[in-house]
Amino acid sequence: MNILVIGSGGREHAFAWKLRQSPHCDALYVAPGNAGTAEIATNVAIHPDDHAFLKTFVLEHQIGLVVIGPEDPLVNGLADFFAGDPALKDIPFIGPKAAGARLEGSKDFAKQFMLRHGIPTAAYQTFTRELVEEGMAYIRQQHLPIVLKADGLAAGKGVLICETYEEAIESFREMVEGLKFGEASARVVIEGFLKGVELSVFVLTDGKHYKILPEAKDYKRIGEGDTGLNTGGMGAVSPVPFADADFMAKVEERIVKPTILGFQKDGFDYKGFVFVGIMKVGDDPYVIEYNVRMGDPETEVVMPRIESDLVEMFLHCATGNLASYELKVSAKIAATVMLVAPGYPEAYPKGAVMTGFEDCEGSLLFHAGTKKLNDQVLTNGGRLLAVSSLGSNFRDALALSYKNADKIAYTGKYYRRDIGTDL
């Protein structure tokens, strides 16, 4: 079977690495891919919004499975395009249609979905530029701290936690009036702050049945001790020690089951991933957000723990037969450390030479913002490389990832040295 993965980050490299292990995988393509996927697959320069070119490529290369990594193509209706084209509609496709993808495309839509289906989440209201005065009044009525969320897609950076009313009001105005996050913040969700510990729960569903994949905890802040600006993720671990069997049973009963049932009630044609950002408040789970794809860098710790054949799991999902699939998960601990460019998550340079890959032993190196030029690997983004390791405990897995992270060299190298220490 020939397989196409859409995306260019560490998540897509991890998918490609796992898909390549399947005896069902013949030719593997990644669009556009990175320097890491180029080693195990064929990178192809296709933009997912170029539907005509994508259709031609899929048909000419006899693609038998399409896997979508990032959220943008799904929010923009790529699944709908495939389902509506007679030549493409029967090709197994992992990713929901646009109606379901709105769960990530609009924070307000997601909150309405949760309230409609009785899924626990923080209280909220949504405001626009026309309702600035009302929004500021609402802020003054809330307990501190106050959470502001850009309604639309903001590359994981559209959430602000404000410690004072003055900060919240100023940030709110910057978002809705100054479009701090572009059109994504033309609408802003103001919600209550949930005090607890956060984790990511991943579900694969065919719209009726589901499999709960290994959970993970990621680290968003650029600085050690969870300080500084939010990023796309500086590291992750799986499993999560505080997510014991009793807590995960609550997650399944109170969140996963009503979510999948909600898809059916609302008529979503949903075949793909549901990423549920959860806050554990006391012993109870609350939903912070939905994503309609796997997380990054969480995928880089989830995929190494899945022992089952990923191609088979995806085919069962795409054909509505996920209930008959047996998911096998390793008991080992996985930990990943993300190397980033200097200046990230703000302005950063590109084009620096990266070396030291051949010196790394025992870890999986999942490329993100890299590209290959001749025989050299160059930096080409903010987050550059996820160094993932398996171990019998957190200490061993983290030690191995850090040992190999030290061996990678490029100008201005930075990574957090405290991933997992809170556990």
PALUM-174375 format. One record per residue (C-alpha): residue in three letters; z, y, x. Coordinates in pm, whole numbers, plus 50000, padded with zeros to 5 digits. Example, Ala and Ser with C-alpha at 12.3 -4.5 7.8 and 13.67 -1.06 7.14 Angstrom:
> Ala|50780|49550|51230
> Ser|50714|49894|51367
***
This chain:
> Met|50000|50000|50000
> Asn|49916|50351|50122
> Ile|50196|50605|50067
> Leu|50203|50986|50065
> Val|50524|51184|50123
> Ile|50518|51557|50044
> Gly|50734|51781|50263
> Ser|50807|51886|50620
> Gly|51180|51859|50680
> Gly|51445|51616|50795
> Arg|51466|51471|50445
> Glu|51098|51377|50453
> His|51127|51232|50805
> Ala|51418|51017|50681
> Phe|51210|50902|50383
> Ala|50919|50819|50611
> Trp|51145|50629|50852
> Lys|51284|50417|50568
> Leu|50949|50364|50392
> Arg|50790|50252|50720
> Gln|51038|49961|50735
> Ser|50894|49805|50418
> Pro|50637|49525|50448
> His|50467|49691|50148
> Cys|50389|50004|50351
> Asp|50043|50002|50509
> Ala|49921|50355|50583
> Leu|50183|50631|50562
> Tyr|50093|51001|50529
> Val|50321|51306|50530
> Ala|50202|51646|50411
> Pro|50246|51857|50613
> Gly|50511|51672|50813
> Asn|50659|51765|51151
> Ala|50674|51643|51511
> Gly|50896|51349|51411
> Thr|50684|51223|51122
> Ala|50380|51245|51351
> Glu|50532|50960|51555
> Ile|50553|50715|51262
> Ala|50296|50845|51013
> Thr|49983|51057|50986
> Asn|50052|51423|50920
> Val|49802|51591|50688
> Ala|49762|51965|50630
> Ile|49783|51978|50252
> His|49972|52239|50051
> Pro|50120|52073|49740
> Asp|50005|52365|49523
> Asp|49643|52292|49618
> His|49603|52036|49342
> Ala|49228|51988|49380
> Phe|49250|51911|49752
> Leu|49553|51689|49695
> Lys|49369|51491|49428
> Thr|49071|51438|49658
> Phe|49295|51317|49940
> Val|49494|51078|49717
> Leu|49180|50918|49576
> Glu|48987|50899|49904
> His|49284|50740|50086
> Gln|49372|50507|49797
> Ile|49731|50630|49777
> Gly|49947|50386|49581
> Leu|50276|50579|49583
> Val|50357|50952|49598
> Val|50706|51069|49698
> Ile|50802|51435|49662
> Gly|51066|51571|49899
> Pro|51122|51942|49818
> Glu|51185|52109|49483
> Asp|50909|52370|49473
> Pro|50618|52133|49391
> Leu|50822|51978|49110
> Val|50924|52311|48958
> Asn|50558|52416|48986
> Gly|50444|52113|48784
> Leu|50295|51869|49037
> Ala|50420|51570|48837
> Asp|50258|51714|48525
> Phe|49929|51753|48711
> Phe|49930|51388|48815
> Ala|50032|51267|48468
> Gly|49762|51476|48303
> Asp|49474|51367|48525
> Pro|49301|51043|48416
> Ala|49226|50949|48778
> Leu|49586|51005|48896
> Lys|49811|50923|48602
> Asp|49865|50558|48692
> Ile|49969|50625|49053
> Pro|50348|50574|49090
> Phe|50504|50918|49139
> Ile|50863|50996|49242
> Gly|50967|51331|49099
> Pro|51029|51473|48750
> Lys|50793|51682|48542
> Ala|50843|52059|48524
> Ala|51059|52045|48210
> Gly|51321|51838|48390
> Ala|51273|52023|48718
> Arg|51403|52338|48547
> Leu|51749|52192|48610
> Glu|51702|52320|48964
> Gly|51450|52594|48893
> Ser|51694|52783|48669
> Lys|52072|52788|48709
> Asp|52105|52928|48359
> Phe|51895|52644|48215
> Ala|52112|52390|48399
> Lys|52434|52544|48265
> Gln|52295|52536|47911
> Phe|52203|52169|47960
> Met|52556|52087|48076
> Leu|52720|52266|47785
> Arg|52481|52109|47536
> His|52562|51758|47657
> Gly|52935|51798|47721
> Ile|52915|51777|48100
> Pro|53214|51942|48274
> Thr|53129|52264|48459
> Ala|53273|52611|48521
> Ala|53261|52879|48250
> Tyr|52977|53129|48293
> Gln|52750|53401|48157
> Thr|52402|53510|48266
> Phe|52291|53872|48313
> Thr|51970|54061|48393
> Arg|51887|54413|48515
> Glu|51896|54535|48157
> Leu|52253|54409|48125
> Val|52404|54547|48446
> Glu|52688|54732|48271
> Glu|52777|54423|48068
> Gly|52766|54212|48384
> Met|53001|54444|48571
> Ala|53240|54442|48275
> Tyr|53231|54062|48271
> Ile|53311|54053|48643
> Arg|53620|54270|48591
> Gln|53747|54020|48332
> Gln|53732|53721|48569
> His|53987|53574|48806
> Leu|53914|53603|49178
> Pro|53719|53476|49363
> Ile|53399|53517|49158
> Val|53080|53313|49203
> Leu|52737|53478|49174
> Lys|52424|53261|49160
> Ala|52061|53364|49166
> Asp|51905|53197|48863
> Gly|51588|53085|49043
> Leu|51504|52902|49364
> Ala|51645|53077|49671
> Ala|51613|52811|49945
> Gly|51979|52715|49912
> Lys|52100|53067|49996
> Gly|52131|53227|49651
> Val|52503|53163|49595
> Leu|52770|53420|49681
> Ile|53147|53374|49657
> Cys|53311|53717|49628
> Glu|53679|53770|49710
> Thr|53717|54116|49552
> Tyr|53591|54288|49238
> Glu|53427|54558|49450
> Glu|53238|54300|49654
> Ala|53133|54111|49340
> Ile|53003|54423|49165
> Glu|52815|54546|49472
> Ser|52661|54201|49531
> Phe|52571|54166|49162
> Arg|52385|54498|49167
> Glu|52209|54406|49493
> Met|52092|54083|49329
> Val|51968|54205|48991
> Glu|51863|54560|49081
> Gly|51773|54523|49449
> Leu|51637|54168|49410
> Lys|51840|54053|49711
> Phe|51692|53704|49669
> Gly|51357|53818|49533
> Glu|51262|53731|49178
> Ala|51510|53442|49197
> Ser|51790|53694|49141
> Ala|51625|53889|48860
> Arg|51873|53688|48653
> Val|52222|53616|48785
> Val|52469|53356|48669
> Ile|52831|53472|48700
> Glu|53072|53182|48685
> Gly|53432|53091|48748
> Phe|53540|52963|49088
> Leu|53637|52598|49099
> Lys|53903|52527|49362
> Gly|53872|52183|49514
> Val|53667|51972|49754
> Glu|53292|51937|49727
> Leu|53062|51637|49752
> Ser|52706|51542|49670
> Val|52625|51252|49438
> Phe|52269|51118|49432
> Val|52113|50931|49143
> Leu|51769|50772|49118
> Thr|51655|50734|48757
> Asp|51351|50612|48568
> Gly|51460|50828|48274
> Lys|51669|50559|48105
> His|51824|50350|48381
> Tyr|51975|50470|48706
> Lys|52114|50371|49043
> Ile|52388|50575|49208
> Leu|52305|50603|49577
> Pro|52562|50656|49855
> Glu|52746|50984|49810
> Ala|52769|51238|50092
> Lys|52945|51556|50198
> Asp|52752|51830|50372
> Tyr|52859|52142|50559
> Lys|52681|52463|50453
> Arg|52834|52742|50661
> Ile|52681|52833|50996
> Gly|53016|52872|51173
> Glu|53286|52623|51261
> Gly|53577|52612|51023
> Asp|53330|52675|50738
> Thr|53282|53040|50832
> Gly|52981|53271|50830
> Leu|52663|53264|50627
> Asn|52545|52980|50408
> Thr|52264|52765|50551
> Gly|52054|52477|50427
> Gly|52315|52245|50579
> Met|52464|52201|50928
> Gly|52566|51836|50902
> Ala|52673|51561|50666
> Val|52876|51242|50638
> Ser|52863|50939|50410
> Pro|53063|50786|50245
> Val|53315|51050|50136
> Pro|53676|50934|50184
> Phe|53822|51129|49890
> Ala|53559|50989|49649
> Asp|53737|50660|49581
> Ala|53639|50403|49318
> Asp|53849|50564|49042
> Phe|53699|50908|49103
> Met|53343|50775|49120
> Ala|53401|50592|48791
> Lys|53487|50931|48636
> Val|53171|51079|48787
> Glu|52961|50805|48633
> Glu|53121|50822|48288
> Arg|53159|51198|48254
> Ile|52853|51321|48445
> Val|52588|51061|48534
> Lys|52567|50882|48199
> Pro|52562|51201|47986
> Thr|52304|51352|48221
> Ile|52061|51062|48185
> Leu|52125|51048|47810
> Gly|52063|51422|47800
> Phe|51721|51369|47957
> Gln|51635|51134|47672
> Lys|51772|51361|47400
> Asp|51586|51662|47540
> Gly|51263|51468|47587
> Phe|51239|51497|47968
> Asp|50996|51259|48137
> Tyr|51218|51215|48438
> Lys|51140|50966|48714
> Gly|51303|51065|49038
> Phe|51620|51191|49202
> Val|51908|51382|49051
> Phe|52130|51551|49306
> Val|52463|51642|49146
> Gly|52674|51891|49338
> Ile|53031|51809|49238
> Met|53365|51979|49291
> Lys|53668|51753|49280
> Val|53937|51964|49113
> Gly|54259|51766|49127
> Asp|54137|51422|49025
> Asp|53857|51544|48799
> Pro|53487|51603|48871
> Tyr|53301|51922|48770
> Val|52931|51991|48820
> Ile|52852|52289|49044
> Glu|52476|52246|49028
> Tyr|52186|52008|48977
> Asn|51899|51958|49217
> Val|51595|51750|49125
> Arg|51543|51599|49470
> Met|51748|51454|49753
> Gly|51959|51688|49962
> Asp|51897|51785|50322
> Pro|52076|51696|50553
> Glu|52241|51444|50318
> Thr|51927|51228|50306
> Glu|51969|51180|50680
> Val|52299|50996|50618
> Val|52208|50831|50286
> Met|51884|50661|50398
> Pro|52044|50487|50702
> Arg|52305|50332|50470
> Ile|52051|50189|50221
> Glu|51972|49830|50314
> Ser|51729|49763|50027
> Asp|51353|49806|50047
> Leu|51284|50170|49958
> Val|50923|50109|49853
> Glu|51035|49844|49605
> Met|51308|50073|49470
> Phe|51059|50357|49420
> Leu|50809|50130|49245
> His|51078|50001|49009
> Cys|51170|50363|48935
> Ala|50814|50486|48877
> Thr|50734|50197|48643
> Gly|51054|50223|48436
> Asn|51207|49901|48568
> Leu|51496|50035|48773
> Ala|51752|49829|48580
> Ser|51622|49508|48742
> Tyr|51644|49646|49096
> Glu|51934|49547|49322
> Leu|52057|49830|49543
> Lys|52226|49718|49865
> Val|52433|49966|50064
> Ser|52582|49928|50411
> Ala|52958|49959|50450
> Lys|52905|50152|50774
> Ile|52981|50520|50816
> Ala|52692|50762|50873
> Ala|52721|51108|51026
> Thr|52457|51366|51110
> Val|52473|51686|51314
> Met|52205|51953|51266
> Leu|52065|52144|51562
> Val|51937|52490|51469
> Ala|51745|52779|51620
> Pro|51932|53080|51762
> Gly|51985|53343|51494
> Tyr|51956|53100|51202
> Pro|52004|53145|50904
> Glu|51876|53498|50963
> Ala|51577|53584|51186
> Tyr|51503|53326|51453
> Pro|51231|53265|51715
> Lys|50975|52986|51706
> Gly|50778|52811|51976
> Ala|51056|52707|52217
> Val|51001|52375|52396
> Met|51245|52096|52301
> Thr|51324|51815|52544
> Gly|51569|51530|52592
> Phe|51460|51304|52307
> Glu|51394|51008|52535
> Asp|51752|51028|52670
> Cys|51911|50974|52329
> Glu|52032|50621|52260
> Gly|52185|50471|51947
> Ser|52115|50763|51711
> Leu|51833|50838|51469
> Leu|51657|51167|51540
> Phe|51521|51316|51219
> His|51300|51618|51288
> Ala|51300|51920|51057
> Gly|51152|52251|51174
> Thr|50948|52114|51464
> Lys|50581|52077|51548
> Lys|50389|51895|51815
> Leu|50147|52077|52043
> Asn|49968|51852|52291
> Asp|50255|51642|52429
> Gln|50530|51894|52367
> Val|50772|51934|52076
> Leu|50816|52299|51978
> Thr|51064|52470|51749
> Asn|50900|52575|51423
> Gly|51182|52660|51185
> Gly|51552|52734|51148
> Arg|51697|52385|51121
> Leu|51534|52177|51390
> Leu|51678|51828|51432
> Ala|51930|51605|51254
> Val|52103|51363|51490
> Ser|52227|51075|51272
> Ser|52444|50780|51375
> Leu|52605|50478|51214
> Gly|52950|50352|51310
> Ser|53239|50143|51188
> Asn|53442|50463|51137
> Phe|53392|50840|51123
> Arg|53517|50894|51476
> Asp|53262|50656|51631
> Ala|52968|50777|51422
> Leu|53040|51143|51495
> Ala|53104|51081|51864
> Leu|52764|50914|51902
> Ser|52583|51194|51718
> Tyr|52751|51458|51934
> Lys|52682|51263|52253
> Asn|52311|51265|52175
> Ala|52305|51619|52038
> Asp|52426|51729|52382
> Lys|52118|51570|52541
> Ile|51863|51772|52343
> Ala|51762|52092|52522
> Tyr|51593|52413|52406
> Thr|51657|52784|52449
> Gly|51948|52906|52236
> Lys|52057|52564|52111
> Tyr|52334|52577|51852
> Tyr|52516|52325|51638
> Arg|52857|52302|51477
> Arg|53105|52091|51669
> Asp|53347|52035|51380
> Ile|53140|51826|51137
> Gly|53366|51568|50973
> Thr|53687|51686|51139
> Asp|53828|51786|50798
> Leu|53811|51420|50697
***
